Amino acid sequence: MSLIHIVGAGPTGGAAAISALRSGFSVTMSEDHKEIGIPTHCSGLFSRDGLESLKEFFSYKKLVTNPIHGAVLDFAGEKLTIRTKEPIAYVCDRARLDQEMVGNAISEGAKINYNERITSIDQLRSNIVIGADGPISKVAQLFNFPKITKYASTLQGHFKYKSATPDLVEVFLSKDKFPGFFGWIIPHSETFAEVGVGVEHPYNVVKAWDEILKIAKVERSECKASGAVIPIRVRKKTAMTKTVEGKTYRVCLVGDAAGQTKSTTGGGVIFGSNCARFAGKYAENPLRYEIEWKARFAGDLFIHKNVQAYLEKMNDKQILSLGKKFKKIGIDQYLSNHGHMDKPSRMIKPEMLKLLARAPGLLI
């Protein structure tokens, strides 16, 4: 039985561990914090279909705090409302989600070492390694993987917020206020919400934080912020076999360490954990891992990347114009009926192309 050393015990590390154990490997995990899921730096909003795709790893229904039926998209002042009959997403307790995933891995036989930060190859317990250690991955650095080329800096916090539509997320697009990314308000209940903002590095995230607090009508003193760095590009290479000082290592990167996130939103749990399934199964064959995950998910990640790249080039006048065009052709209604948070490829149908063709210059 081969041993796999998984560095990082977040949800993608937990998914990789479960997959590896079920494929006949033994697993040791290293986590640099003293407990799983704490501190929490990421949003707990996930698509319903995405959570369903991970149900072999954990049961999400007990973690749901608020069902979401759509979003209000603010294009620099022009608002589009997308609403579905059934919940399209769920707000979940993010700390408990991490704990559930890793806890299930431990129940199935994974060993975990807390407060253990891997900083050198000598600390690795196996020559089969899965790096699930976040956007500034030490595993990636140790084995000289290509760098991630683009990041977003984020701040988020929770506050009292009375929403008229507690089942809708609010998203704010503005080059002036949130360059390269966006601001958001995610309701957790009728009286409580998460406010957050992201900007493409190296723009000033603190300035953007002040802007989203103005929109939410919240004083800084009312909302304690926590920050994170999110990759919004996939690494050009996410797996390798490499010999170091006479020892051959097989290394796979998953989740944020690989840049397996949606460039449009920064969401990485769904894509990362699905990719981790293949990392655990094919850990002894890094090339097979990279082929498998890219065959299934690279296409949708590519679309997310191009949408983000398209929007980041626009000024606020152009973003406002885009919102007006979308409203005119009825894209909000189309997304209400056919939208998918994770897989935009499912939305590209003849009906959508006909709609877009009605807006001059939109497809250029």
C-alpha positions in Angstrom: 0.0 0.0 0.0 1.6 3.3 -1.1 1.6 6.3 1.2 0.4 9.7 -0.1 1.4 12.9 1.8 -1.3 15.5 1.4 -0.2 19.0 2.3 -3.2 21.1 3.3 -6.4 20.0 5.1 -9.0 22.1 3.5 -11.9 20.7 1.5 -9.8 19.9 -1.5 -7.3 18.1 0.7 -10.1 16.2 2.3 -11.6 15.2 -1.0 -8.2 14.1 -2.3 -7.6 12.0 0.9 -11.0 10.3 0.7 -10.4 9.5 -3.0 -6.9 8.2 -2.3 -8.1 6.0 0.6 -10.9 4.5 -1.5 -8.3 3.8 -4.3 -6.2 1.7 -1.9 -3.6 4.2 -0.7 -2.7 5.2 2.9 -2.8 8.9 3.6 -1.0 11.3 5.9 -2.1 15.0 5.9 -0.3 18.1 7.2 -2.3 21.1 8.3 -0.5 24.3 9.4 -3.4 25.4 11.7 -4.4 24.0 15.0 -7.9 23.1 13.8 -9.8 22.6 10.5 -11.8 25.5 9.0 -10.5 28.2 11.4 -9.8 31.0 10.5 -12.4 31.2 7.7 -11.4 33.5 4.9 -13.7 32.4 2.1 -17.4 32.7 1.3 -19.8 29.9 2.0 -21.9 30.3 -1.1 -22.0 27.2 -3.4 -24.2 26.2 -6.3 -26.7 23.4 -5.6 -25.4 21.3 -8.5 -21.8 21.8 -7.3 -22.7 20.5 -3.9 -24.5 17.6 -5.3 -21.4 16.7 -7.3 -19.5 16.3 -4.1 -22.1 14.2 -2.1 -19.8 11.2 -2.2 -17.5 13.1 0.1 -19.8 14.7 2.6 -23.5 15.5 3.3 -24.1 19.2 2.7 -27.8 19.6 3.6 -27.1 19.8 7.3 -24.7 22.7 6.7 -27.1 24.9 4.8 -28.0 28.2 6.4 -29.8 30.0 3.6 -31.2 28.9 0.2 -30.4 31.3 -2.7 -32.8 31.7 -5.7 -30.7 34.0 -7.8 -28.9 37.3 -7.8 -29.2 41.0 -8.5 -26.3 42.0 -10.8 -25.4 45.7 -10.7 -23.5 46.7 -13.9 -22.1 50.1 -12.7 -25.7 51.2 -11.9 -27.8 49.1 -14.3 -29.4 46.3 -12.3 -30.5 42.9 -13.7 -32.4 40.4 -11.5 -32.0 36.7 -12.0 -34.5 34.6 -10.0 -35.2 30.8 -10.2 -38.2 28.9 -8.8 -36.0 26.3 -7.0 -32.8 27.2 -5.1 -29.9 27.6 -7.4 -27.3 27.8 -4.6 -27.0 27.5 -0.8 -25.1 29.5 1.8 -23.4 27.0 4.0 -21.4 27.1 7.3 -18.0 27.2 5.7 -16.0 26.2 8.7 -18.3 23.1 9.3 -18.0 22.2 5.6 -14.2 22.0 5.9 -14.5 20.1 9.1 -17.0 17.7 7.7 -14.9 16.9 4.6 -11.6 16.4 6.5 -13.4 14.6 9.4 -14.8 12.0 6.9 -11.3 11.5 5.6 -10.0 10.9 9.1 -12.9 8.5 9.7 -11.9 6.5 6.7 -8.3 6.2 7.8 -6.4 9.3 7.0 -3.8 10.5 9.6 -3.5 14.2 10.2 -0.8 16.3 11.9 -1.9 19.8 13.0 0.3 22.8 13.4 2.6 21.3 10.8 3.9 23.6 8.1 5.9 22.0 5.3 8.8 24.3 4.2 11.3 21.8 2.8 11.3 18.6 0.7 13.0 16.8 3.6 9.8 17.1 5.6 7.7 15.2 3.1 6.8 11.7 4.4 6.4 10.2 0.9 7.6 10.6 -2.7 3.9 10.8 -3.7 2.6 14.2 -2.8 -0.6 16.2 -3.3 -0.3 19.9 -2.7 -3.7 21.2 -1.4 -2.0 24.1 0.4 -3.7 27.1 -1.0 -2.9 29.9 -3.5 0.6 30.6 -2.2 1.5 26.9 -2.3 4.7 25.8 -0.7 4.6 22.5 -2.5 4.4 24.3 -5.9 7.4 26.4 -4.8 9.5 23.4 -3.7 9.1 21.6 -7.0 9.3 24.8 -9.2 5.9 24.7 -10.7 5.0 27.5 -13.1 3.6 30.5 -11.2 0.0 31.5 -11.1 -0.1 34.7 -13.2 -3.1 36.5 -11.7 -4.6 36.9 -8.3 -7.5 38.8 -6.6 -7.1 40.3 -3.2 -10.3 40.1 -1.1 -11.8 41.4 2.2 -15.0 40.2 3.7 -17.0 40.3 6.9 -20.4 39.7 8.4 -22.9 42.3 9.6 -26.5 43.0 10.5 -28.3 43.7 7.3 -32.1 43.8 6.7 -32.6 42.6 3.1 -35.9 42.9 1.2 -34.7 39.9 -0.9 -32.9 37.5 1.5 -32.9 34.8 -1.1 -30.9 36.9 -3.7 -27.2 37.6 -3.7 -26.1 41.1 -4.7 -23.2 41.5 -7.1 -21.6 44.8 -8.0 -19.4 45.3 -11.1 -17.5 48.5 -11.4 -14.0 49.2 -12.8 -13.8 52.4 -10.7 -14.7 50.7 -7.4 -13.7 47.1 -7.8 -11.1 46.9 -10.6 -10.7 43.4 -12.1 -13.2 41.7 -9.8 -16.4 42.7 -7.9 -18.2 43.5 -4.7 -20.9 41.3 -3.1 -23.5 41.0 -0.4 -24.6 37.4 0.4 -27.6 37.2 2.8 -27.3 34.6 5.5 -30.8 35.4 6.8 -33.3 38.2 6.7 -31.2 40.2 9.2 -27.6 39.0 8.7 -25.3 39.0 5.6 -21.8 38.7 4.4 -20.3 41.7 2.6 -17.2 41.3 0.6 -15.0 42.8 -2.1 -12.2 41.7 -4.4 -9.8 43.5 -6.7 -7.2 42.3 -9.1 -3.8 42.4 -7.6 -2.1 44.9 -7.1 -5.1 47.3 -6.9 -6.0 48.7 -3.5 -8.4 46.3 -1.8 -8.8 48.6 1.3 -10.1 51.4 -0.9 -12.6 48.9 -2.5 -13.6 47.7 0.9 -14.6 51.3 1.8 -16.7 51.4 -1.4 -18.7 48.2 -0.6 -19.3 49.4 2.9 -20.8 52.6 1.5 -23.1 50.6 -0.7 -24.1 48.3 2.1 -24.5 51.3 4.4 -22.3 49.8 7.1 -19.7 51.5 9.2 -16.3 50.0 9.4 -16.6 49.6 13.1 -19.7 47.4 12.6 -17.9 44.9 10.3 -14.6 43.2 11.1 -12.9 42.2 7.9 -10.7 39.2 7.1 -8.6 39.0 3.9 -7.6 36.3 1.4 -5.7 35.9 -1.8 -7.5 34.1 -4.6 -6.0 32.7 -7.8 -7.9 33.7 -10.9 -5.8 31.8 -13.4 -4.9 28.1 -13.6 -1.3 27.1 -13.4 0.1 26.1 -16.8 1.2 22.8 -15.2 -0.5 21.2 -12.2 1.3 17.8 -12.0 4.8 16.5 -12.5 7.3 13.7 -11.9 10.6 15.1 -10.7 13.9 13.7 -9.3 15.5 15.7 -6.5 18.8 14.5 -5.0 18.3 11.0 -6.5 14.7 10.6 -5.3 11.8 10.6 -7.7 8.7 12.5 -6.6 5.3 12.4 -8.1 3.4 15.6 -7.3 -0.1 16.8 -8.0 -1.5 20.2 -7.1 -5.2 20.7 -6.4 -7.7 23.5 -5.7 -6.3 26.9 -5.1 -2.7 25.5 -5.3 -3.4 24.6 -8.9 -5.5 27.7 -9.6 -8.6 25.5 -10.2 -11.0 28.4 -9.4 -13.6 30.4 -11.3 -11.9 33.5 -12.6 -15.3 35.3 -12.5 -16.0 34.7 -8.8 -12.9 33.1 -7.3 -15.0 30.1 -6.2 -12.7 27.1 -5.9 -14.3 24.5 -3.6 -16.5 22.8 -6.2 -13.9 22.7 -9.0 -11.0 22.0 -6.7 -12.7 19.1 -4.9 -13.9 17.5 -8.1 -10.3 17.7 -9.4 -9.1 16.3 -6.1 -11.1 13.2 -6.8 -8.7 12.5 -9.7 -5.6 13.5 -7.7 -6.3 10.9 -5.1 -7.1 8.2 -7.6 -4.1 8.9 -9.9 -1.6 10.2 -7.5 1.0 7.7 -8.7 0.5 8.9 -12.3 0.6 12.7 -12.3 0.2 12.9 -16.1 -3.0 10.9 -15.9 -4.3 13.2 -13.2 -3.7 16.3 -15.3 -5.2 14.8 -18.4 -8.3 13.6 -16.5 -9.1 16.9 -14.7 -8.5 19.1 -17.7 -10.7 16.9 -19.9 -13.6 17.4 -17.6 -13.2 20.9 -16.2 -10.7 23.0 -18.2 -13.3 24.1 -20.8 -15.5 25.7 -18.2 -12.6 27.3 -16.4 -11.5 28.7 -19.7 -14.9 30.3 -20.2 -14.8 31.8 -16.7 -11.3 33.2 -17.5 -12.4 34.9 -20.7 -15.5 36.4 -19.2 -13.3 37.9 -16.4 -10.7 39.1 -19.0 -13.5 40.7 -21.0 -15.0 42.6 -18.1 -11.7 43.8 -16.6 -10.9 45.8 -19.8 -14.1 47.8 -19.5 -14.5 51.1 -17.8 -17.7 51.9 -15.9 -19.4 53.6 -18.9 -18.9 50.4 -20.9 -20.0 48.2 -18.0 -23.2 50.3 -17.7 -23.8 50.0 -21.4 -23.3 46.2 -21.2 -25.9 46.0 -18.5 -28.4 48.0 -20.6 -27.8 45.8 -23.6 -28.3 42.7 -21.5 -31.6 44.0 -20.1 -32.8 45.0 -23.6 -32.2 41.6 -25.1 -33.6 39.8 -22.0 -30.5 38.0 -20.9 -31.8 38.2 -17.2 -34.8 36.0 -18.1 -32.6 33.6 -20.1 -30.3 33.2 -17.1 -33.2 32.7 -14.8 -34.3 29.8 -16.9 -30.9 28.4 -18.1 -28.2 29.8 -15.8 -25.5 27.7 -14.2 -23.1 29.1 -11.7 -20.2 26.6 -12.3 -20.6 25.4 -15.9 -21.2 28.2 -18.3 -20.8 25.7 -21.2 -24.2 24.4 -20.3 -25.7 27.8 -21.0 -24.3 28.2 -24.5 -27.3 27.1 -26.6 -28.7 28.4 -29.9 -31.2 30.4 -28.0 -28.5 32.3 -26.1 -26.5 32.9 -29.2 -29.6 34.4 -30.9 -30.1 36.7 -27.9 -26.5 37.9 -28.0 -26.6 38.5 -31.7 -29.4 41.1 -31.1 -26.9 43.3 -29.2 -24.5 45.0 -31.7 -20.9 44.5 -30.8 -21.5 42.2 -27.9 -19.9 39.1 -29.5 -16.8 40.9 -30.7 
